[in-house]
Amino acid sequence: MKTSANNMTSILLDAGTNEVEMIEFTIGKSYYGINVAKVREIISVPDAIAESPDMHPSIEGVISIRGRIIPVINLAKHLNYTVENDKKKERIIVSEFNEITIGFRVSSVNKIHRLSWEQIEPPSKIMQSECNYTVAIAKLNNLIFFILDFEKIAGDINPQVGMNGKSSVIIDTVSELGFDRKTKTILVVDDSDFIRNMLTEQLEQAGYNIKTATNGKEAWDSLIEATESKDFQGIENHIQLIITDIEMPHMDGLHLIERIRSNAKLRKLPCIVFSSMISEELSLKCKKVGSDAEVTKPQLPRLVQLVDNKIL
């Protein structure tokens, strides 16, 4: 069985609607979700998965899809679940993000849900830890499912596909400028503590002042608060650029940019989308709502160069 993610639904989401399509899947008796935009296709588990020496314990092996070798991660094993799966129901979700392709073996794939990001909540503090992979929780009728940080999973298994060890590259590529970065403030918007802290560290090392928000709604509220202050004389006196993720609880990055562009006091504020999901189609959606640039998350040096070029 092979299913293209694009064929699993006829729903086409417009840019800026603050909605998302999530594929519901299971690991044992637990329910999870993955953004349709990250899914290339869903296939049955082949009879044989080729093992390779010296692999991470969570990697079962590799499979070939149309001549392309894809590593397969056993999510149950990586999340420390002991499950007994029905082989007929098991699936491999072939996912693309951060310019890599990975297969995730799961117990079953059920259906697609169309959700508003307002229905999706960040996990409570008690659920958050360095080793926890849950970035959000969605509630739909009586169903609760967890949204995993697939980028963190891939990065923990193989740091070379993650975002570690980039600081020296970034500092070297931004060493000469014609303005003082200390006079500029950037608002970084991302629900991932890891990404938010990493961007803050790198941009502060480069000389920028950084403010942060954990989702689009929090960022929007802070911008509106600035415009309503008694001493407001232009947003450029408060924030000179925004870097935002797309996938975030409450309000996503595209809806945030759309609101900024529709507000007379904010519309000139440069906005850069920094996401693991950037594709040609998604880049067009970003431009439709008014983004100034889009960057895939591994491309940190390019992000900093864009900041230098776009900042007010």
N, C-alpha and C positions, 0 to 999 in steps of 0.2 A: 504494500500500500504506500502510495506517495501522494501527498497533498501539498499543493502550493498554497502559501499563506494568502496570496492574493485571490485565490479561488475559494477560500473558505467563507467569504462574506461578500455581499454586494454593496455593503455600506462604504461610502467614500467620505472620509472626514475632511471638511474644509479647514483651512488654516485659521487659527485663532479662535476656534469654538470652545476651547478648554475641555475638549473631550478626547478620549483615548479608547482604542480597541485592545482588549486584553484576551489572550488565549488562556483559557482555564486548563490546567493540567494537575495531575496528582502525583505525589510520592507517598506510597503507602496509603494511609487514610487522610493525609493532609492535602489541602488544596492550595495551589499556587497560581500566579499569573505572570505572563510575559507579554510585553508590548508587541503587537502584530508587526510593527515597523522593524523589529529586530529579528523577525523570523523569515528565513528564506524558504524553507519547506519543512514538512513533517513526514517522516518515513517510518515504516515498520523496522523492527530490529532485524538485521540480517542474520542468517544462520551462523556466520563466522565473522568475528571482529579480530583483525590481525593484531597480535600483541607485539610490542617492541621492548627491547631491554632498556633498563634505567629510566622507565617512565614514572611519573608521579603515581602514588597508589590510587588516586581517584580516576586516573585515565585508564579505561578498559583496553584501549588500543586505537587503531585507525580503520577507517572505511574509505572506499573509493566511490565518489559520486561524479559520474560523467568525467572520469579521468582525473579528478581532483581529490587529493588525500586530505581527509578531515579527521582530526582527533575527536574521540568520544569520551565525554566525562560522565561518569556514573554519579548523578546528583544524590541518590540515596546514600551512597558510600561517602561522598564528600560532606554531606550534612549529618553523618553519623547515625543514619536510620538503618534499622534492621527490618527489611520488608520481604515479603514473599509475593512476587508479582505473577500475574497471569501473562505468560509470554505472548499470547495472542493480542493482548491489550497494550503491551509495552510499545513505546514509540521513542524515536530519536528526533528531538527538535533541533533542526539545523539553523543556527543563529549567526547573524553577521553584525558585528559592532567593532568599533575601534580598528577598522581595516583588517579584521581577522574573521575566519569562519570556524565555528566549533559546533559539534553535536552534543546535545545534552540528553542522556537516557533517562526517561521518566516512566512512571507506572502506567499512565494513560493520558490521553488528550481528549478533552470533552467538548468544549464549545467556545465560541467567541462572545464576549460581553462588551457592549458599548457603555462606557461609563463617563461621567463627568469627573474631572480631577477633584471636584468638591466632595465627591463620595470617597475619596482616598485619603487616609490619614497617615501621618508619620508614626512609627512605632513608639511606644512609651519608653521613657528613659531606662526602665528596668530591663527592657528587651535589647537595648543597645549596648554593644561591647565590640571590642576590636575584632572578635572572631564571629560576630553575628552578621548574617548576610541579608537580613530582612530590612528593606529600606522603606517599605510602606505596607499598609494593610487596607484592603478594600472590603466593604460590606455591601452585599447585593441581596436584598430580601433576607432570607435566613442563612445565606452562604457568606462565610468569611474566608478570604484567601489572601495569602501573603505574596508580596512582590519582592523578588530577590534581586540583589545587586550582582548581576551576572558578570559585570566588568571586574568586580572585586574577586569573584570566584576564579575567573580566568587569570587575573593578576597574581593571586596567591599560589596558584598551581605553577604558573610560569611567569616570574616577574618581568621577563623581557617583553611580554605583551601587555604589561600593566603600565603604571606611570611612575615607577621608581627610578632613582638615579639620574634625574634630568637636570638638576640644579646647575651643575657646572656648564652644561650646554647653554642653558638659558642666560646665565650671567654673561658668558662669553659673547653671545649674539646681540646683547643690548648694551654693550659697554660704551658706545659713543652716540650721543644725542645732542641736539641743538637746543634743548630746554631742560629745565630742572624738574625732574619727576616728583620731587618733594612737594611741589605746589599742586599736584594733581591727586584727586581722590577717585577711586574706582569702587563701585558696588558689585560685589561678587554674590551671585544668587545660585545656590545649589543645595539640594537636600542631602547630599552625601557629605558626612563630616570629613571623610578622607580627602575628597576632591576640594572641598571648601578650604580646609586647612592647608593643603598642598599649594593651591593657588595663592592663598594669602601669604604663605612663606616665600614663594618664588617672586611674587610681585613686590612684596616689601623689601626683599633683598635687592631687587632692581631699583628701589627708591620710591615706589608709589605708596600713597596712603590707601588703606583698604577698609571698607565697611562691608559687612556681610549680612545676608538674609538666607533663611533655610527654604524658602519657597516663594513663588511669584506673588502671593497675597501679602506676605510679610514685606517684600520689597516694595510693592505698590503702596501699602499703607505708609511706609517710611517716606516715599516720594511725595505723597499727598500731604503728609504732615509738614514736610519741608516747604511746599508751595503755600501752605496756609499759615506759616509763621509770619510774625509781624515784620521781621527784617528781610523777607524774601524779595530779592531783586533779580532773580533769574536762577534757574536750576544750575547753570554753569558755575555759580558761586558755592554750590554745595556738593554736587557730583558731576564729574566730567565724562564718565563712561560707565556702562553696565556690561558685565559678562554674565550670561545666564545659561543654565542648563535648559533642556526642554522638559523632560519628565520630572514633575514635582507634585507633591500633594497640594490640594486646595486650588492652586492656580499654576498652570504650566507656563513655560517661558514664552511660547508663541502668543498666548493670550495677554501676558504681561506686556510684550512689545506692542501688540495691537492697541492696548489701552494707552500706552505712552504716546504712540503716534496720533491718537485721537484727542489728546489733551494739549491745549494751546501752550501751556506753561512747560510742557515736558517734551514736545514732539521733536525738538532738535537734539535731544540727548542721544549720543552714539550707543548702539546696542550690538554686541557681538554674541552670537550663539556658540556655546562650547559644549558639544554633545558627542556621545559615542555613536549616535545613529545617523550622522550626516551622510546622506545619499543625494543623488541628483534630484530625485523627487522631493525629498525633505528640504533640500536647499532652496528649491523653488517656493515651497511653503513658507520658509523663513523670509525670503525676499518679499513674498506677497504681504506679510504683515509688517514689513518695514525694517528688517534686520540690516545692519551695515556690512556684516560678514559672518561666515559660518566656518567653524574649525572643528575637526575631529579631535577627540581628547588626547590621542598620543602626540599631537603636533604642538607641543608646548612652545618651542622656539618661534613657530609661525604665529601663535597667539600673541606673544609678547611683541613681536614686530607689528602686528595689526593694531595692538593697543597704542604703540608709539605713533602710528600713522593716523589713527582715527580719533584720538582723545581730543577733547575741546581745549 
